[in-house]
Amino acid sequence: MLKVRDYINIDKEILGGNPVFKGTRVPVESLFQHLEKGVSLDQFLLDFPSVSKDQAIATIEMAGKLMTSKDIEKIYETAA
């Protein structure tokens, strides 16, 4: 089972608390921005060599599970 804390770090001292890939200063958001622009995962990894392929894939998988959860409305309500 994937655990968020194994792949993502949130620390107020690193980029103001924005989620970053664990062990890096690379914002998780940058992965999704790249993918939205049509940049391949391989190119993202070349652009950010401190992020491992396992980290990137796990993050995408976790996002997929989150967005397809039956409880997505509850999650959305707490984030609003």
N, C-alpha and C positions, 0 to 999 in steps of 0.2 A: 504494500500500500504506500502510495506517495505521501510524504509529509512535507508541508509547505516549508517548515523551518529547516529541512535538509537542503533546500535549494534557494530559498529567498531569505534575505535578512532585512529587518526594519529596525533602524537605530537612528535616534534623533541627531546623533553626531555624524552620521554619514548621509550626505545629500538631504539634510533637513528631515530625515525620517521617511523619505520616499523608498519604496521597496527596491532593493538591488539584488542582483545575483550574489549568493553567499560567497564571501571571500573576494569580492570585487567592489568596485564603485560604479558598476554599470547598472543603470536603472532598468528594471524589468520592462517598463514602458517602451524603452528603445527597441526591444525585440518586436513588440506588436506594431510599432510605428514602421519598422522596416518591412514586416510582412504585409502591412496594409498598402505600402507603396509598391508591392510586387517584388521586393528584394528577397532572394532565396535565403533559406536557412544557412546554407554553406557560406554565402557572402556575408551574412550577419556575423557568423563565427570568425570569418577573416577580418572583419571590421573590429571585432571585440574579442581578441584572442584569449583574454582572461576568463571568458565564459566557456564552459565545456559544452559539448554537444548534448551530453546527458542532462545538464542543467536546463538548456533551452528546450529540449523535448519534454522533459518533466513539467516545465512551466506551461507549455502549450497543452499538455494533457490535463493538468490541473485546471486550467482556464476552461477547457472543454467540459470537464465534469461539473464545474461550477455553473457554467451557463446552461447546462442541460439538466440541472438538478430540479427535482419536483418542488423544492423549496425556494426556487429563484425569486419568487415574489417576496418572501420573508427576508431574504438576503438584500433585495433591492430596497425594501422598506427601512432596514437598519442602516443602509448606506446613505439614504436620502437626508 
